[in-house]
Amino acid sequence: MDTPIKIAIVDPHKIVRESLKSIFKDSPDMLFVGETRLLSQMLSLCKESPPDVVVFEFGSKVKDIWLIERLHNLYPQVKVLVLTGNMDMEYAKDAIRAGANGYLYKGIGTYALQQAVVTIHNNKPMFDEDIEKIFSLGLNSNYPSFSLPVLPL
């Protein structure tokens, strides 16, 4: 890869941000460019120098869905990867509808996370296996119908 992927992290927990930062700093193909506690703070960071990929944890569903949509509308080149412990399928579907490019559970490993960032940076969606099942079964026609790459846990 010629230019490293610029990554920013949003998570309310400092220990999680520090761990993610360490994962991305260990990869020569990735460049850590910033971190915030809240997605609303990320909008300010994007004004100065938009990252290529924002990795973030859900906080408040309604507010975060609105902020994903706002980030997507203001900075369409910025990819959004939701990395969460929340296994609520409604959150996932709403995040995808709002513009998230990926939705993964925090149970994934380091290499899988790095690969997910590369995948969405290359304009391909990346979702957890359970979310992919919802799409493949066509349970709701209001959501995209395409084959999603799946990360094994």
C-alpha positions as a printed Julia matrix, in Angstrom:
153×3 Matrix{Float64}:
   0.0     0.0    0.0
   1.46    3.36  -1.04
  -0.25    5.7    1.41
  -1.19    4.48   4.88
  -4.88    4.43   5.8
  -5.58    7.31   8.2
  -7.6     6.01  11.16
  -9.45    7.83  13.93
 -11.04    6.19  16.95
 -14.2     7.08  18.88
 -14.86    5.22  22.11
 -15.95    6.48  25.53
 -13.44    4.2   27.28
  -9.82    5.34  27.37
  -8.46    1.8   27.71
 -10.28    0.75  24.53
  -8.98    3.78  22.62
  -5.43    3.03  23.78
  -5.74   -0.64  22.8
  -7.1     0.2   19.36
  -4.42    2.83  18.87
  -1.78    0.19  19.63
  -3.32   -2.23  17.11
  -3.32    0.35  14.33
   0.14    1.74  15.15
   1.53   -1.8   14.79
   0.46   -1.93  11.14
   2.7    -0.25   8.56
  -0.35    0.21   6.3
  -2.23    2.29   8.9
  -1.67    5.7   10.42
  -3.41    6.69  13.64
  -4.55   10.33  13.29
  -6.82   11.03  16.26
  -9.19    9.92  18.95
 -12.25   11.25  20.72
 -14.66   10.09  23.38
 -17.75   11.05  21.37
 -18.74   10.86  17.72
 -19.9    14.49  17.89
 -16.27   15.45  18.67
 -15.17   13.49  15.6
 -17.12   15.89  13.38
 -14.82   18.69  14.58
 -11.74   16.58  13.99
 -12.91   15.83  10.44
 -13.14   19.56   9.65
  -9.4    19.9   10.2
  -8.16   16.72   8.55
 -10.63   13.95   7.72
  -9.42   10.42   8.42
  -9.99    7.66   5.87
 -11.72    5.42   8.41
 -13.44    6.15  11.73
 -13.7     3.19  14.12
 -16.26    3.78  16.84
 -18.39    2.31  19.61
 -22.09    3.03  19.91
 -23.2     5.13  22.85
 -26.7     6.5   22.47
 -28.55    4.81  19.61
 -30.61    7.75  18.39
 -27.8    10.28  18.7
 -25.14    8.0   17.21
 -27.31    6.98  14.26
 -27.92   10.67  13.54
 -24.18   11.38  13.85
 -23.24    8.51  11.51
 -25.64    9.95   8.96
 -24.26   13.46   9.49
 -20.65   12.26   9.17
 -21.6    10.32   6.04
 -23.32   13.37   4.5
 -20.62   15.91   5.4
 -17.63   13.68   4.66
 -18.73   10.96   2.24
 -15.12    9.92   1.67
 -14.76    8.97   5.36
 -15.65    5.33   5.99
 -17.36    4.34   9.26
 -16.66    1.07  11.03
 -18.82    0.4   14.08
 -16.9    -1.78  16.52
 -19.24   -2.62  19.36
 -20.21   -4.96  22.14
 -23.88   -4.3   21.37
 -25.38   -7.3   19.61
 -28.75   -5.64  18.93
 -29.62   -6.27  15.26
 -31.79   -3.14  15.15
 -28.75   -1.03  16.03
 -26.81   -2.71  13.25
 -29.54   -2.21  10.65
 -30.02    1.42  11.63
 -26.27    2.08  11.53
 -26.01    0.55   8.05
 -28.99    2.55   6.84
 -27.34    5.72   8.23
 -24.15    5.06   6.26
 -21.9     2.76   8.29
 -19.58    0.79   6.02
 -18.98   -1.92   8.58
 -20.4    -3.3   11.83
 -18.37   -5.74  13.89
 -18.51   -7.08  17.41
 -15.6    -6.42  19.76
 -14.93  -10.15  19.98
 -12.86  -10.1   16.77
  -9.1   -10.41  16.77
  -6.42   -7.88  15.89
  -5.73   -9.18  12.4
  -9.43   -9.4   11.56
  -9.92   -5.8   12.66
  -7.01   -4.62  10.53
  -8.4    -6.54   7.53
 -11.85   -5.02   8.1
 -10.36   -1.51   8.0
  -8.55   -2.3    4.74
 -11.72   -3.82   3.27
 -13.96   -0.84   3.98
 -11.2     1.56   2.93
 -11.33   -0.23  -0.43
 -15.05    0.6   -0.71
 -16.3    -2.84   0.27
 -18.67   -3.38   3.22
 -17.63   -5.54   6.16
 -20.15   -6.92   8.61
 -20.31   -9.52  11.31
 -21.56  -12.96  10.33
 -24.91  -12.58  12.14
 -25.67   -9.34  10.32
 -24.79  -10.92   7.0
 -27.39  -13.61   7.68
 -30.12  -10.98   7.98
 -29.19   -9.55   4.59
 -28.8   -12.91   2.88
 -32.19  -14.06   4.11
 -33.78  -10.9    2.75
 -35.77  -10.37   5.93
 -36.31   -6.71   5.23
 -36.37   -5.14   1.78
 -35.69   -1.68   3.25
 -32.06   -2.67   3.77
 -29.41   -3.26   1.11
 -29.48   -6.62  -0.61
 -25.94   -7.55  -1.48
 -23.5   -10.21  -0.54
 -21.37   -9.1    2.4
 -17.87  -10.27   3.22
 -17.9   -12.02   6.58
 -15.24  -12.13   9.25
 -15.06  -15.38  11.18
 -14.87  -14.84  14.93
